[in-house]
Amino acid sequence: MGAIVRGFDTRPAALEQFKSFGAEPLEVEIKESGEGVGGYAKEMSKEFIEAEMALFAKQCKEVDILISTALIPAQTTKTEPHMIC
């Protein structure tokens, strides 16, 4: 039983890691680097986040499971979900 695996990250290096194990990398049309300090992602622009949410909404219609994680240094982790598929 195989799975179709897709991955999204704001950092190009993470997208390359997804590709290395056969996952389809997902990207938004807005070209904005997510590279932050120490290998972490940085907070993205409002326009990028809106495009990201549109991408996730589309993916939710096509997939059975969606796992979303994020950690931005020096910011409080949100406990409420942004989107439930």
C-alpha positions as a Markdown table, in Angstrom:
| # | Residue | x | y | z |
|---|---|---|---|---|
| 1 | Met | 0.0 | 0.0 | 0.0 |
| 2 | Gly | 1.7 | 3.2 | -1.2 |
| 3 | Ala | 1.0 | 6.7 | -0.2 |
| 4 | Ile | 1.2 | 9.9 | -2.2 |
| 5 | Val | 3.3 | 12.3 | -0.1 |
| 6 | Arg | 3.4 | 16.1 | -0.5 |
| 7 | Gly | 5.4 | 18.5 | 1.6 |
| 8 | Phe | 5.4 | 22.3 | 2.1 |
| 9 | Asp | 8.0 | 24.5 | 3.7 |
| 10 | Thr | 9.0 | 28.1 | 3.3 |
| 11 | Arg | 12.7 | 27.1 | 3.3 |
| 12 | Pro | 14.2 | 25.8 | 0.0 |
| 13 | Ala | 16.5 | 23.4 | 1.8 |
| 14 | Ala | 13.5 | 21.7 | 3.4 |
| 15 | Leu | 11.8 | 21.4 | 0.0 |
| 16 | Glu | 14.9 | 19.6 | -1.3 |
| 17 | Gln | 14.7 | 17.2 | 1.7 |
| 18 | Phe | 11.1 | 16.4 | 0.8 |
| 19 | Lys | 12.2 | 15.7 | -2.8 |
| 20 | Ser | 15.0 | 13.4 | -1.6 |
| 21 | Phe | 12.6 | 10.9 | -0.2 |
| 22 | Gly | 10.2 | 11.0 | -3.1 |
| 23 | Ala | 7.7 | 13.6 | -1.8 |
| 24 | Glu | 6.1 | 16.1 | -4.2 |
| 25 | Pro | 7.1 | 19.6 | -3.0 |
| 26 | Leu | 4.3 | 22.1 | -2.8 |
| 27 | Glu | 5.1 | 25.8 | -3.4 |
| 28 | Val | 3.1 | 29.1 | -3.6 |
| 29 | Glu | 3.5 | 31.5 | -6.5 |
| 30 | Ile | 4.9 | 34.3 | -4.3 |
| 31 | Lys | 8.7 | 34.2 | -4.2 |
| 32 | Glu | 9.7 | 35.0 | -0.7 |
| 33 | Ser | 12.4 | 33.2 | 1.2 |
| 34 | Gly | 11.5 | 31.6 | 4.5 |
| 35 | Glu | 15.1 | 31.2 | 5.7 |
| 36 | Gly | 15.4 | 32.5 | 9.3 |
| 37 | Val | 18.1 | 32.4 | 11.9 |
| 38 | Gly | 19.7 | 29.1 | 13.0 |
| 39 | Gly | 17.9 | 27.0 | 10.4 |
| 40 | Tyr | 14.4 | 28.0 | 11.6 |
| 41 | Ala | 11.8 | 29.5 | 9.3 |
| 42 | Lys | 11.0 | 33.2 | 9.6 |
| 43 | Glu | 7.6 | 34.8 | 9.8 |
| 44 | Met | 6.2 | 35.3 | 6.3 |
| 45 | Ser | 4.4 | 38.3 | 4.8 |
| 46 | Lys | 0.6 | 38.6 | 4.9 |
| 47 | Glu | 0.4 | 38.0 | 1.1 |
| 48 | Phe | 2.5 | 34.8 | 1.4 |
| 49 | Ile | 0.4 | 33.5 | 4.3 |
| 50 | Glu | -2.8 | 34.1 | 2.3 |
| 51 | Ala | -1.4 | 32.2 | -0.7 |
| 52 | Glu | -0.2 | 29.4 | 1.7 |
| 53 | Met | -3.7 | 29.1 | 3.2 |
| 54 | Ala | -5.2 | 28.9 | -0.3 |
| 55 | Leu | -2.8 | 26.1 | -1.2 |
| 56 | Phe | -3.6 | 24.3 | 2.0 |
| 57 | Ala | -7.4 | 24.6 | 1.4 |
| 58 | Lys | -6.9 | 23.1 | -2.1 |
| 59 | Gln | -4.8 | 20.3 | -0.7 |
| 60 | Cys | -7.4 | 19.5 | 2.0 |
| 61 | Lys | -9.8 | 18.6 | -0.8 |
| 62 | Glu | -7.3 | 16.1 | -2.3 |
| 63 | Val | -5.7 | 14.4 | 0.7 |
| 64 | Asp | -6.7 | 12.2 | 3.6 |
| 65 | Ile | -4.2 | 13.5 | 6.2 |
| 66 | Leu | -2.6 | 16.9 | 6.6 |
| 67 | Ile | 0.0 | 17.5 | 9.3 |
| 68 | Ser | 1.0 | 21.1 | 9.9 |
| 69 | Thr | 3.8 | 22.3 | 12.3 |
| 70 | Ala | 5.7 | 25.5 | 12.7 |
| 71 | Leu | 8.0 | 27.1 | 15.2 |
| 72 | Ile | 9.4 | 30.6 | 14.9 |
| 73 | Pro | 12.0 | 31.5 | 17.5 |
| 74 | Ala | 11.0 | 34.1 | 20.2 |
| 75 | Gln | 7.3 | 33.8 | 19.4 |
| 76 | Thr | 4.6 | 32.1 | 21.3 |
| 77 | Thr | 3.2 | 28.9 | 19.8 |
| 78 | Lys | -0.4 | 29.1 | 18.8 |
| 79 | Thr | -2.6 | 26.4 | 20.3 |
| 80 | Glu | -5.7 | 26.8 | 18.1 |
| 81 | Pro | -5.7 | 25.2 | 14.7 |
| 82 | His | -5.6 | 27.5 | 11.7 |
| 83 | Met | -7.4 | 25.2 | 9.4 |
| 84 | Ile | -9.1 | 21.9 | 9.8 |
| 85 | Cys | -9.7 | 19.7 | 6.8 |
